[in-house]
Structure formats: structure tokens, C-alpha cells
Amino acid sequence: MALDSNSDHGNRNMTIYNSVLELIGNTPILKLKQFDTGPCELFIKMESENPGGSIKDRIAVTMIEAAEEEGKIQPGGTIIEATAGNTGLGLGLVAAQKGYKLILVIPDKMSPDKIRHIRAMGVDVRLTRSDVQKGHPEYYQDYAKRLAAEIPNSYFIDQFSNPNNPKTHRIDTGPEILRQMDGKLDAMVVGVGSSGTVTGLGWYFHEHAPGCEMIVADPEGSILAETINTGHTPKAGSWLVEGIGEDFMPPICDISLVKKGYSISDKEAFQTQRELLRKEGIIAGSSTGTLLATALRYCREQTTPKRVLTFACDTGNKYLNKSFNDSWLADQGLLERETHGDLRDIIARPMDSGDVVTVTSEDNLLTTYKRMRMFDVSQLPVVDDGHIVGLIDESDILLGIYEDEDNFQMKVAEVMVTRLETVSPTASIDKIVALFKEDKVAIIADSDTFYGLITQIDLINHLRKTTH
């Protein structure tokens, strides 16, 4: 597509910047065309286009620069934060440019890709438990506060209590949005994590766009939607969506200007996240699924036309192994599959789904080794013409090549285990438990068909789902 050199788009692309921090903000807004939005127009602001991949880049700059101005952090000092991940990426981006060390305390439910990204920036990551609440020593915020008290020349930036968090959106994001929307905005749909976005935008729109309704998207299990709608604070549950939802009311949170909260299940959020990619070509994170599901509900409830805006909070590239992974969704009980009422329902990666990584007896050991490395597995079924004929694991390859590396060209058939004990899909769970006690593999098959393997973690997931 040819670009007009006099257009805003052309000028923006031709600008040379002096720092990655200058690329934060001024993210584009896209009108969604492929969804049923009732009588409304629905827009999405692409915060995923920030250099750190999320809206949190904005607050990272403001909070660190405010700490510098207030003398709370000294040259060469250490910044400490408790984060669900994206604030950590933003802080890592800014800290690296300004020469600060950074320690992040992250709950262990966060996406592995997000954690790898943070560590690749040179950040000291401390993983802690995600199944405990405020007051427990392993709760991520309490852990971060403890580190800040123990480490000299450190500063706990504390996004949940830091007034510069909402200030960012009041003085920067809010004016940017109204400018881009030509001042015409009837509803703003946001999530609440640290609450800086809902508070800052709420303050700004109350003053400059008083007709704009603030709508909160909340994961089921979080306390916020019910607190907003009824004034009653429920007991917190758990959820899988990352970055939004809370089990307490953050100190900087001002919900007095919020019109309504919507509770969205993990299942609906992940389905909507994937639908956004299929329909509009936008790959965004799991919290965006919650926001978009809420925005669509709100739009369809309206009886008069409204202009509604929400966020693509972060890029979906950090969630390819989780919410964009069918096997992961199946492990969480969030993917609908045909049920059989037998052991086939426990197989996380059924053969007929295409999720099973296999080799054939004619493949060589090098191919097998590369496949194990690529998919991070230590054992593969050997399948010929839909029938399982053997198993091969790392020890089989090692013994095959130990004397001569040229043996990488050996065929799988020469080293695979062929004495297999298969289990009929109609057998009881006791049968596969007995195999596990003997350190054997549960191969689910009958005389005609190989259905898949049941691993010990598959059985644990099945038992967890059936007891909740």
C-alpha cells in the first residue's frame, strides 16, 4: 500500500526517535467491523503496540520518573515491584534505559513466555505462589515489600498504592483518547488490576467527557464487579485470565465513577480473545478477551447508538503456550471436546486431534531427537499407519548413539521399545494407576486404533476437575 508522505501515518513512520521510551503512547484506535455490536460502534485502542507490548509501559515511565524527582531512587539503585507481568515488562524497559537494577515478584500462574521475556531483559525474577491471599508471606505484594525492607538502596514502586499510576492516565491516556475520538465517546470499558486505568480515566472523563460511562470488565472470581454493582464485597475465588481482577480493593482504586461491572468467565474470555484474532486479525492477551466480552455485552444491551471504546491491553504473543494452546485449554477444562464416558476423556492430547507428537519406525534418531527438543518432551510414541508400534525415549537415543554419533542416522525401529502394554479405553482408572506404580506408560488403544497416551499429569488434571 502506498503511503501519502503528507499523511499523519506517513510522517509517524518516517520519524526517527532517540529512545525507545519515546515510542510509548499515541497508540492507534481501530473500529471493529466483524462483531455483532448491536446499535453501537465499538472501537479498540491498540495498547499492544507499545514497545513493551502493553498499556503498562505508560505507568512505568511516570512512576520511575516521579521517584527520581522525589529522590526515592538513587543512581545504581534497585527497583522492586510485585506484578502480574506486564508492569514488570514496562519497568524492565524503563529501568534498563535509566541504569537501574530491577527485582520483580511474580505469581506462578503467569505465562512462561512473559516470564522469559522479562528475564531476557536482565531482570531478577522471583516466582511466588498464586494460590495465597494478602497477609500470607508468599503473597506477591507482601513478598515484594519484605525484599524492599531488606535490600539497601532499593525502592518498592508499588503500583497498587502509587498515585502516579492513575495520574498517568489522567494527564496522558485520557486526553489522547478524547483527541483520537474527536471528543465523541459514550462508554469506556476497562479492566482493573492495580486500578490506575479505571481511576485515572474515570477522573479525566468525569471532568472532560461527563457523558462517558465507565464500565469495568472483571474475571469471575474477582471481587470487583460485585462490589461495584451491589456494594457488597464477596469472598475472592480464582481465575486464569492474567493482569486483571483482584482479591482486594487497591488503595488507589476509585470506583465511585464506575457505572457497572461485568463478570466474565475464563472460558468466555479465552473464546473472545481467539475470536478477536480470527475476525479482526488482532492477537491480544487474555485480559483483552475479558474486556472485549464485556464491551460486546454492553453494546448489545443498548437501545440507542453509542460510541464505545476498549483496549487491546497487551499482545497475545505472550500467551501462545496458554490461551492459544488447545492442549492447555483442555487441561484447564475450558475446551469443549466430544466425550466418551471412558479413559479417552482423560487423554489431554488425543491422537485424532492432531496434538500428539509422533515419529514413525522409519524416521531416524536425529529426526526424533529434534522433535523431542522442539516440543520439550522426553518420549514419543512410534506410530505407523495409525497404529502404535513402539515407544522411544531419550535413553533409547542415548544408548543408540553413545558409541558412534553417526548412529543418529539409525532408524527408530532399531532402538524403540516394542513390548507395549496397552489399555482398553473401557478399562478403569485403577488400571492406569497400576501402570504408573510400575513406572510404565498408559497407552490407550484397542485392536484397531491408538487413541493417545495418558500421563500422570493428565490424570492429576482429571481428578482436580472432577473434585471441583
ABEGO torsion letter per residue (X at the ends): XBBBAABAAAAAAABBBABAAAABEGBBBBBBAABBAEABBBBBBBAAABAAGBAAAAAAAAAAAAAAAAGABBBGBBBBBBBAGAAAAAAAAAAAAAGBBBBBBBBAABBAAAAAAAAAAGBBBBBBBAABBBGBAABAAAAAAAAAAABBGBBBAGAAABAAAAAAAAAAAAAAAAAAAGGBBABBBBBBBAGAAAAAAAAAAAAABAABBBBBBBBBGBAAAAAAAAGBBBBBBBBABBGBEBABBBAABBAAABABBBBBBAAAAAAAAAAAAAAAGBBBBAAAAAAAAAAAAAAAABABBBBBBBBBABBAAAAAABAABAAAAAAAGABBBBBAGBAAAABABBAAAGABBBBBAABBAAAAAAAAAAAGBABBBBBBGGBBAEBBBAAAAAAAAAABAAAAABBAAAABBABBBBBBAABBAAAAAAAAAAGBBBBBBBAABBAEBBBAAAAAAAAAAAAX
